[in-house]
Structure formats: C-alpha cells, structure tokens
Amino acid sequence: MSLVLEVEYLSGVSFAAISPASSAPDWPPQPDRVFSALVATWAARGQRSQEAQALEWLESQSPPRVIASPAVRRTAVTVFVPPNDPRSDKQKNARGVLPVLRSRQPRQFPAVRPLDPIARLEWDDASPAPETFEALQCLARDTAYIGHSTSLTRCRFFVADSVSSDVGTAAQRRIYQGRFFELRRDFEAGRRPLPGPAFTLANEHAARVGSVFDTHWLLLEHVGGEMPDLRACAIVAKTIRDAVLSGYRRIGMENDIPEIVSGHDASGKPSRAPHLAIVPMPFVGFPYSDGHVMGYALVPPRGSGLLENAAFLRALSMVAPIQDDRRILKIKPREGAAGNSGFSIRLSVTREAPADKRSLDPSLYVGPASTFATVTPIVLDRHLKSEGKERNAEIGNQITAACRNVGLPEPVEVFVDKHPALEGAPSAYPSARSPAWMRWRLPASLASRFLTHAVIRFADPVEGPVILGAGRFVGMGLCRPLFTRREVT
C-alpha cells in the first residue's frame, strides 16, 4: 500500500521561491514545503489534537517520492511593495502605519508553469489508520495554496494498492520527526522557519538510473566580452579548466591538484575516473533559438562534494575576485594554444540561474526522462571502420558504450544524424563549401574524431545530466531531455 498526496495547481502556475533571498522558483514542490502548508492549515482549523497526531505520524514516515512534470520558468520581474504592518508600540507615526506612505521594498515572485498542473508525493509502504487518514484528508481539503498565496491548489490524499510506475524526482529537502514541533515553536516566537534540510533520495533505483555527473552545477554567466560561438565550446571549456588549475597553483597546491579537477592522475596520464566536466549553456531548444552561448557550468561527479570543497573554493576565489558584488572570472586562452581565436570573456560565478535567462537553468538538463537529444555533438571514442548503413550501426554501438561509461543503462534506440533534433543547435558538420568558422573546434587530442548528433531513448526514465563521448569533460556530447506527451501526463 502507498499513501499519495495529490496537489493540483488550479491556475496552472506555482509561485514559490527556494528562499526569501532567491529569485529561483522552487519546483517540483518539496516535501518540507508541502508539510508546512499542511501545518498552517492545522493551525487555521483550530489546532485539533487528532490532526496534530496525524501530522506527527506523517513526519515519521520514510521520505516520499516527488512525481511532477517538467516546468517552464516564468520571468520574475522586480516589484516594489510596502513592508508588513509595523508593531503599533514601536512605530506610531503615519509614515509607518499608512501603507501609501511606507517605503517600498523590492520583491520578486518566482514562478513556473508545469506542463502538467498535478504533482504527487508518494509514501511507499505507508498505511495510516482510518482515523489518521481521515485527519490528513481534512487538512488536505482545506489547504488552499502551497508556497505563495497566489499558488491556489486542490489537495487530496488517497491510498493506492500498488506503487506507481512513474520515476520520482529526488527530493532536495525533507521532513523528519520533530519538524511539526519546530514549525510551531518558530511561529510562536515570531520567527520565519528555516527550510527542511537538504536531502537526496539514495535508493537503489535512483542510483541505478543516474549518470556519474551531479545534478548540482556551478554556473558561469556571460557578463562581458564577445562570447565565442558554440562550436568553440570545447576550447572555451579547456580554457576555463586551465584558469581553475591556475587558482590551485596560486594557493600553493601546484603539486597537489586533485585528479577530480585536473582530469589527470599522479603520473600525468588522462584520468579514468569521473572528474569535473565543463559544459556550455546555449540558447537552444526553444522557438527562435539561435544557439548563442549564455554561459558555462561546472559539473562535478555525483556525490563528490567538489563544489563545497574548501580548497576548490579557495582556488576559484583566487581567479574569480569580487567585482561589483559578484565574483568575475576572466578567461582567455594561452598564446599559441590550439584553436585560439583570441577571445577574452568575463563570467560571473553563481549558483542560481538569473530569472530572465532560462537557458542557464540546469533543470533543463537533469531530467528524469526517457529520451535525450544532443545539444553539442558526441565525439566518438574510436575511429569508424564501416561504411553506409553499417556505419550508422557502428555509431549507435559506440553511443551505447558511451552510456555505459557514465553509469547509464543501455538505450533501447539510438538515432544518429548530422543535424540536431533541438532548434538552434549547430550541425555536427557544415556543408562542403561552408567557411572554416562553421566547423567545430576541438583540442588537439580530439580533433581527428568523428562527430555526430543523436536522439537516445531508454526503456525507463533516467536522471540526467547525460554527457557522452570522448569530449564529455569539455562540453561535447551534452544532451537535453526530450519529453513526450506521455511523459508529462
């Protein structure tokens, strides 16, 4: 038996921010946010003891799976609103009491429009007693919104005889025993409650369908200089890596640069273990996309904790000093470097995509989904030996092997082509008479390899990011989910 909480967003929009200081929308709805909404309903209904016991039972259950469709992020414009009503014993002047006279503070209301307005939380093997279920159902029926008060919802609990076959998104924040008490305590003390602690579902199924790359990325937003074309992404990615390595040298770790960052083992040979990938974030896959690069992202191996490592952050701070309240990384290739086109760009280091730059959002790449399409061509690991139809089969076999190399199951179908399935992405090869700049520029070690675009379909949804092939650590073989209507309904 499974307990399911169904949440329908009646306006088709979810207004919720990750934190008061964040401009990033919080999607899919996290268990701690939903639980907080139920607790607020409990308080509004009169704080009934039976409902309190039901909430304490719910917080003691194993973490739920979050079933939600992908969502389109809406632009969060800045508006200026008056602060909350002042306390009358401290501010009695008209300027503090009358809203029209109060100073206004900038606010944003991050929002997403899910492809399917119904989301679910599923607790496997959770069987509440009839009185507990009835209490939870009463709370759900009276929960009119989750997140901002404009996120109108219809909620209901039900019990399913079997576990849903849908693949759930790993929860980022959880509820736990004692959470109900903490929320009441903070409310009585007049404090804003902290969000639930970070949590990742670490069950066997999630581990089996995830790639070796992490879903948490460090973004480098393009803020200055002329950004090279997407076809030069491997050269730019290599230059970014060189800049990070120089940061380690500047903090005295020239001989102790971690293999997970350098991509080379102690003997100087290319590492066979997963290490840091640097990928482009281009404007592709949307109507009127033109493929221009809006920034890059540092993608660490899954579970490595690299982006929180003290030495890594020190090294990064050395090459990305604070300028105008943001860390700016300036990069340009070394003189004589292969593929050097003389670029010089400025990148702002951030962990959240700006609200008005959807293409910088890592959620576009992490799935889960059954079908993925290449943004940048896959660089094959081996030279091809076949011709004609047999060549396509050989390419498909190499892509299958590339999936295994990053911890993914073998795909059931691989469609290969010179041209991409995503609008705005450049072809793997230009026409014969095209100018030289329309060819992909690769480091010398990859320059002779065959490039191909592909659409890859797995039997079951897998969690991204999916980055494949010999050039995966320098931005080649980057894939985006392609969602079918079946996957979002």
C-alpha positions in Angstrom: 0.0 0.0 0.0 1.1 3.6 -0.7 -0.1 6.9 0.6 -0.4 9.5 -2.1 -0.9 13.3 -1.7 -2.2 14.8 -5.0 -1.7 18.5 -5.5 -3.3 20.3 -8.4 -2.3 23.9 -9.2 -5.6 25.4 -10.2 -4.2 28.3 -12.1 -1.6 26.2 -13.8 1.2 28.2 -12.1 3.3 27.6 -9.0 4.6 30.7 -7.2 7.3 29.6 -4.8 10.9 30.7 -4.1 13.7 28.5 -2.8 14.3 31.1 -0.1 13.3 34.8 0.5 16.6 36.0 -0.9 16.4 33.8 -4.0 15.0 34.6 -7.4 14.9 30.9 -8.4 11.5 29.1 -8.3 11.1 26.1 -6.2 9.9 23.2 -8.4 9.0 20.5 -8.1 7.2 21.1 -4.7 9.4 19.8 -2.0 8.1 17.6 0.9 9.1 20.2 3.6 7.1 23.0 1.8 4.0 20.8 1.4 4.2 19.7 5.0 4.5 23.3 6.2 1.3 24.1 4.2 -0.5 21.2 6.0 0.7 22.5 9.4 -0.6 26.0 8.5 -3.9 24.5 7.7 -3.9 22.6 11.0 -3.4 26.0 12.8 -6.2 27.7 10.8 -8.6 24.8 11.6 -8.3 25.2 15.3 -5.2 23.0 16.2 -7.2 19.8 16.7 -5.3 17.1 18.6 -6.3 14.3 16.1 -4.9 16.3 13.2 -1.7 17.0 15.2 -1.2 13.3 15.8 -1.8 12.7 12.1 0.9 15.2 11.2 3.3 13.6 13.6 2.6 10.3 12.1 3.3 11.7 8.6 6.7 13.2 9.6 7.8 9.9 10.9 7.4 8.1 7.5 10.1 7.4 5.0 10.8 10.2 2.6 8.2 10.4 -0.2 8.9 10.3 -3.9 8.1 13.5 -5.8 6.2 12.9 -9.1 6.0 16.1 -11.1 6.2 17.1 -14.7 8.9 19.4 -16.1 8.0 23.1 -15.8 8.7 26.3 -17.8 10.2 29.0 -15.7 8.5 32.4 -15.9 10.4 35.7 -15.8 10.3 37.1 -12.2 10.1 40.8 -12.6 11.0 43.1 -9.6 8.1 44.9 -8.0 8.1 47.3 -5.1 5.8 46.6 -2.2 5.3 48.1 1.3 6.6 46.0 4.2 4.3 44.2 6.6 2.3 46.2 9.2 4.6 47.7 11.8 4.1 47.0 15.5 2.0 49.8 16.9 4.0 50.0 20.2 7.2 50.9 18.2 6.0 52.9 15.2 3.0 55.1 15.8 3.7 57.8 13.1 1.6 58.0 10.0 4.5 57.1 7.7 4.9 53.8 9.5 1.2 52.9 9.7 -0.3 54.1 6.4 0.7 51.7 3.5 0.7 54.6 1.0 3.4 56.4 3.0 5.6 53.4 3.8 8.9 52.9 2.0 8.6 50.2 -0.6 11.0 47.2 -0.8 11.9 45.3 -4.0 10.4 41.9 -4.2 10.3 39.1 -6.8 7.7 36.3 -7.1 9.5 33.4 -8.9 7.1 31.2 -10.7 6.9 28.2 -13.0 4.2 26.8 -15.3 4.3 23.0 -15.1 3.5 21.0 -18.2 1.1 19.0 -16.0 -0.6 21.0 -13.2 -0.9 17.9 -11.0 2.0 16.8 -8.8 2.1 14.0 -6.3 4.0 12.9 -3.2 4.1 9.1 -2.7 5.0 7.4 0.5 5.7 3.7 -0.3 4.5 1.1 2.3 2.7 3.8 4.3 -0.7 2.6 5.7 -2.3 5.1 8.0 -5.1 4.0 10.4 -8.6 5.1 9.3 -8.7 8.0 11.8 -5.3 9.2 10.8 -6.2 9.1 7.1 -9.4 11.0 7.7 -7.5 13.7 9.7 -4.9 14.1 6.9 -7.7 14.2 4.3 -9.4 17.1 6.2 -6.2 19.0 6.3 -5.6 18.4 2.6 -9.1 19.6 1.6 -8.6 22.9 3.4 -5.1 23.6 2.1 -5.9 26.3 -0.4 -2.3 27.1 -1.5 1.3 25.8 -1.3 4.1 28.4 -1.5 2.8 31.9 -2.2 -0.8 32.6 -1.5 -1.4 33.0 -5.3 -0.5 29.3 -5.8 -4.1 28.1 -5.5 -4.3 24.4 -5.0 -6.7 21.5 -4.7 -5.2 18.8 -2.5 -6.3 15.3 -1.6 -4.9 12.1 0.0 -5.6 8.7 -1.3 -4.3 5.2 -0.8 -3.0 3.2 -3.8 -2.9 -0.6 -3.8 0.4 -0.6 -5.7 3.4 1.6 -6.1 3.2 4.0 -9.1 5.5 3.0 -12.0 6.4 6.7 -12.5 10.0 7.6 -11.7 10.1 10.2 -8.9 12.4 13.2 -8.8 14.9 13.0 -5.9 13.7 15.3 -3.1 16.1 18.2 -2.3 14.6 18.9 1.1 12.9 16.6 3.6 10.7 16.4 6.6 11.7 14.5 9.7 10.5 13.7 13.2 10.3 16.9 15.2 9.6 19.1 12.2 6.0 19.7 13.4 7.2 20.9 16.8 9.9 23.2 15.1 7.3 24.9 12.9 5.0 25.6 15.9 7.9 26.8 18.0 9.2 29.2 15.3 5.7 30.6 14.7 5.1 31.2 18.4 8.5 33.0 18.6 7.6 35.2 15.6 10.5 33.7 13.5 10.5 32.7 9.9 11.0 28.9 9.9 14.1 27.5 8.2 13.6 25.2 5.2 13.9 21.5 5.7 17.5 20.1 5.5 18.9 19.1 2.1 18.3 15.5 1.2 18.7 13.3 -1.8 16.8 10.0 -2.1 19.5 7.4 -2.2 17.6 4.3 -3.0 18.8 1.6 -5.2 16.6 2.5 -8.2 17.7 6.2 -8.2 21.4 5.1 -8.1 20.8 2.7 -11.0 19.3 5.3 -13.3 21.6 8.3 -12.6 24.7 9.2 -14.6 28.1 9.8 -12.9 27.6 13.5 -13.1 25.9 15.5 -10.4 22.7 17.5 -10.7 24.1 20.4 -8.7 26.1 22.8 -11.0 28.1 25.9 -10.5 27.1 28.5 -13.2 29.4 30.9 -15.0 27.1 33.6 -16.5 28.5 35.5 -19.5 28.6 39.2 -18.5 31.4 40.7 -20.7 33.5 40.3 -23.8 32.5 38.7 -27.0 31.5 35.1 -26.3 32.8 32.6 -28.9 30.4 30.6 -31.0 29.0 27.3 -29.5 31.2 25.4 -32.0 34.3 26.6 -29.9 32.8 25.4 -26.6 35.5 22.7 -26.1 38.3 25.3 -26.4 36.5 27.7 -24.0 35.8 24.8 -21.6 39.5 23.8 -21.6 40.5 27.5 -21.0 38.1 27.6 -18.0 39.7 24.4 -16.6 43.2 25.9 -17.1 42.0 29.0 -15.1 40.8 26.9 -12.2 44.1 24.9 -12.2 46.0 28.2 -12.1 44.0 29.0 -8.9 45.3 25.9 -7.3 48.8 27.0 -8.2 48.3 30.4 -6.6 47.2 28.9 -3.3 50.4 26.7 -3.2 48.8 23.4 -4.4 50.6 23.1 -7.7 51.8 19.6 -6.9 48.5 18.6 -5.2 45.8 19.5 -7.7 43.1 16.8 -7.2 42.6 14.4 -10.0 38.8 15.1 -9.9 39.6 18.7 -11.1 42.6 18.2 -13.4 41.4 15.1 -15.2 44.9 13.6 -14.9 46.3 11.0 -12.5 49.5 11.3 -10.5 51.6 10.2 -13.5 50.1 12.8 -15.7 48.0 10.4 -17.8 44.3 11.1 -18.5 42.2 10.0 -15.6 40.0 7.0 -16.0 37.8 8.1 -13.0 34.9 10.6 -13.3 36.1 14.2 -13.0 34.9 17.7 -13.4 33.1 18.5 -16.7 32.6 22.0 -18.1 29.7 22.4 -20.4 28.2 25.3 -22.4 24.7 26.7 -21.6 23.4 27.8 -25.0 20.1 29.2 -26.2 18.7 26.1 -27.9 15.5 24.0 -27.8 13.1 27.0 -27.7 11.2 28.7 -30.5 13.5 31.1 -32.4 16.7 29.7 -30.7 19.9 30.8 -32.3 22.4 28.7 -30.3 24.3 31.6 -28.8 26.1 30.7 -25.6 24.9 32.4 -22.4 27.4 30.9 -20.1 29.1 27.7 -18.9 28.6 25.3 -16.0 31.0 23.3 -13.8 29.5 19.8 -13.4 31.2 17.7 -10.7 31.0 13.9 -10.4 27.9 12.8 -8.5 28.3 12.8 -4.7 31.9 14.2 -4.9 31.1 17.4 -2.9 33.6 19.2 -5.0 31.6 22.5 -5.2 31.7 22.7 -1.3 35.4 21.7 -1.1 37.4 24.3 0.8 40.5 24.0 -1.4 38.4 24.2 -4.6 36.6 27.3 -3.4 39.9 29.0 -2.4 41.4 28.2 -5.8 38.3 29.6 -7.5 38.3 32.7 -5.4 41.9 33.4 -6.5 41.0 33.6 -10.2 37.5 35.0 -9.7 37.8 38.0 -7.4 34.8 40.0 -6.3 33.9 42.9 -8.5 30.8 44.9 -8.1 29.3 42.4 -5.6 29.9 39.4 -7.8 32.8 37.1 -8.5 34.1 37.6 -12.0 36.3 35.0 -13.8 38.2 36.5 -16.7 39.5 34.0 -19.2 41.4 34.0 -22.4 43.5 31.2 -24.0 47.2 31.0 -23.7 49.2 32.3 -26.7 49.7 29.6 -29.2 47.0 27.4 -27.7 45.3 25.1 -30.2 42.1 26.7 -31.5 42.9 30.1 -30.1 40.6 32.6 -31.7 41.8 35.5 -29.5 38.7 35.6 -27.3 38.6 37.3 -23.9 35.4 37.0 -21.8 34.1 37.7 -18.3 32.0 35.1 -16.5 30.1 35.7 -13.2 30.2 32.8 -10.8 26.7 32.0 -9.4 24.8 29.0 -8.1 21.4 30.2 -9.4 20.3 31.0 -12.9 19.0 34.5 -13.3 15.2 34.6 -13.6 15.3 36.2 -17.1 17.9 33.7 -18.5 16.1 30.4 -18.8 18.9 28.8 -20.8 21.2 29.0 -17.7 18.8 26.8 -15.7 20.4 23.3 -15.0 17.0 21.8 -14.6 16.7 21.8 -18.4 19.3 19.0 -18.4 18.8 16.8 -15.4 15.6 15.0 -16.3 14.4 12.5 -15.5 13.3 11.5 -19.0 13.3 8.5 -21.3 14.5 10.4 -24.4 17.5 12.7 -24.7 18.8 14.7 -27.7 22.3 16.2 -28.2 22.9 19.9 -27.8 26.6 19.5 -28.8 27.7 16.6 -31.0 29.1 13.4 -29.4 32.8 12.9 -30.1 33.1 9.1 -30.7 35.7 7.2 -28.6 37.1 5.2 -31.6 37.6 5.8 -35.3 34.9 4.3 -37.5 35.7 1.3 -39.7 32.4 0.8 -41.5 30.6 2.5 -44.4 27.0 3.0 -45.4 24.2 1.6 -43.2 26.8 -0.4 -41.2 28.4 2.8 -40.2 25.2 4.1 -38.5 25.0 0.8 -36.6 28.7 1.2 -35.5 28.0 4.7 -34.4 25.0 3.5 -32.4 27.1 0.8 -30.7 29.7 3.4 -29.7 27.0 5.6 -28.2 25.6 2.6 -26.3 29.0 2.0 -24.9 29.3 5.7 -24.0 26.1 5.4 -22.0 27.5 2.5 -20.0 30.7 4.5 -19.4 28.8 7.2 -17.5 26.7 4.7 -15.5 23.6 4.7 -17.6 21.7 1.7 -18.8 21.9 0.7 -22.4 19.4 2.7 -24.6 16.8 0.8 -26.5 17.1 3.1 -29.5 19.7 5.4 -30.9 19.0 7.7 -33.9 22.1 9.4 -35.3 22.3 12.2 -37.8 24.5 15.1 -38.9 21.7 17.5 -37.8 20.4 18.1 -34.3 16.9 17.5 -33.1 17.0 20.7 -30.9 16.3 24.0 -32.6 19.3 26.4 -32.6 22.0 23.7 -32.1 24.6 23.7 -34.9 25.0 20.6 -37.1 27.9 18.2 -36.5 29.4 19.1 -39.8 28.8 22.0 -42.1 28.3 21.7 -45.9 31.4 21.3 -48.0 31.7 25.0 -49.1 31.0 26.5 -45.6 33.6 28.8 -44.1 36.1 27.4 -41.6 34.4 29.0 -38.6 31.4 26.8 -39.0 33.3 23.7 -38.1 33.6 22.5 -34.5 36.9 23.4 -33.0 38.3 20.8 -30.6 41.5 20.3 -28.6 44.3 18.5 -30.5 43.6 15.2 -28.7 40.0 15.2 -30.2 40.5 17.0 -33.5 40.5 13.8 -35.7 37.5 12.2 -34.0 34.1 11.7 -35.7 31.2 13.9 -34.5 27.5 13.0 -34.6 24.2 14.3 -33.2 21.9 11.7 -31.7 18.5 11.1 -30.1 18.8 8.4 -27.4 15.8 6.6 -25.9 15.9 4.5 -22.8 13.4 1.8 -21.7 12.7 3.7 -18.5 13.3 7.3 -17.4 16.9 8.1 -16.3 18.1 11.0 -14.3 20.5 13.4 -16.1 22.7 15.0 -16.8 23.6 12.9 -19.8 27.0 13.9 -21.2 28.6 11.4 -23.5 31.6 10.5 -25.6 35.3 11.3 -25.6 34.7 15.1 -25.3 32.3 14.9 -22.4 34.6 16.7 -20.0 34.9 19.8 -22.3 31.3 20.2 -23.2 30.8 17.9 -26.1 28.1 15.2 -26.1 25.8 17.4 -23.8 22.2 16.2 -24.0 18.8 17.6 -23.1 15.7 15.7 -22.3 13.0 15.4 -24.9 9.7 15.0 -23.2 6.8 13.3 -25.0 3.2 14.0 -24.0 3.0 10.5 -22.4 5.9 11.5 -20.0 4.2 14.7 -18.7 0.6 13.4 -18.3 
